[in-house]
Amino acid sequence: MHTDTYTVYQKDNLTIHILRAGENIGQMEFYLEVDNVDELWTTIKEKVKNLKTREPFDRDYGMREMHIGIPQTNTLLFIGQEI
């Protein structure tokens, strides 16, 4: 997938998603692909309960994702798996 603001690169077993940063300097966004987002959510949900989160849900572009906002670093972390 590739647009003017988003692209995905793959090599061997690694995938990186690159997207244009937000308008605020210092804002970061990361996308991490995992094998089982629901299993990961079960493992970490108590550890991230004080952060802004969205538990796993299906996206129309074929990914199951969860989101974690980390205010100390102005970071939005997307964690997903292909469905």
Legacy VTK file of the C-alpha trace (Angstrom):
# vtk DataFile Version 3.0
C-alpha trace
ASCII
DATASET POLYDATA
POINTS 83 float
0.000 0.000 0.000
1.296 3.451 -0.860
-0.225 6.936 -0.776
1.245 10.449 -0.567
1.196 10.212 3.245
1.542 6.477 3.952
3.585 3.512 2.756
4.449 -0.014 3.849
7.806 -1.682 3.215
8.504 -5.389 3.681
11.745 -7.354 3.714
12.122 -10.938 4.869
9.896 -11.232 7.986
9.925 -7.509 8.807
7.312 -4.902 7.933
7.511 -1.173 8.567
4.694 1.323 8.120
5.770 4.905 7.470
3.340 7.792 7.657
3.605 11.549 7.665
3.827 12.932 11.182
1.144 15.136 12.645
1.237 18.901 12.405
2.642 19.336 15.909
6.422 19.121 16.086
7.415 16.147 18.181
4.278 14.122 17.530
5.128 10.504 16.666
3.126 7.583 15.342
4.327 3.986 15.145
2.696 0.894 13.686
3.826 -2.462 15.017
2.619 -5.677 13.377
2.282 -8.730 15.615
1.108 -12.309 15.147
-1.768 -12.144 17.672
-3.055 -8.730 18.743
-5.712 -10.200 21.053
-3.163 -12.269 22.959
-0.918 -9.224 23.317
-3.859 -7.109 24.543
-4.653 -9.708 27.211
-1.019 -9.584 28.348
-0.672 -5.786 28.521
-4.133 -4.328 29.221
-3.581 -4.011 32.979
-0.171 -2.422 32.413
-1.598 0.279 30.123
-4.859 0.927 31.988
-3.795 4.491 32.878
-3.116 5.367 29.231
-5.611 6.236 26.530
-6.243 2.943 24.721
-8.574 1.298 22.271
-8.870 -2.456 22.652
-8.566 -4.695 19.565
-11.042 -4.053 16.746
-11.263 -4.892 13.039
-10.462 -2.299 10.368
-11.993 -2.218 6.899
-8.511 -2.415 5.347
-7.912 -5.936 6.634
-6.137 -5.355 9.941
-7.142 -6.043 13.542
-5.673 -3.260 15.680
-5.361 -1.777 19.118
-4.228 1.772 19.835
-2.217 3.157 22.735
-1.650 6.874 23.330
1.511 7.692 25.285
1.226 11.314 26.454
4.727 11.587 27.946
6.252 11.226 24.468
3.322 12.531 22.401
3.193 9.139 20.680
0.346 7.140 19.190
1.170 3.446 18.943
-0.834 1.294 16.553
-0.468 -2.458 17.040
-2.082 -4.735 14.503
-2.242 -8.029 12.690
-3.561 -9.041 9.303
-6.996 -10.677 9.322
LINES 1 84
83 0 1 2 3 4 5 6 7 8 9 10 11 12 13 14 15 16 17 18 19 20 21 22 23 24 25 26 27 28 29 30 31 32 33 34 35 36 37 38 39 40 41 42 43 44 45 46 47 48 49 50 51 52 53 54 55 56 57 58 59 60 61 62 63 64 65 66 67 68 69 70 71 72 73 74 75 76 77 78 79 80 81 82
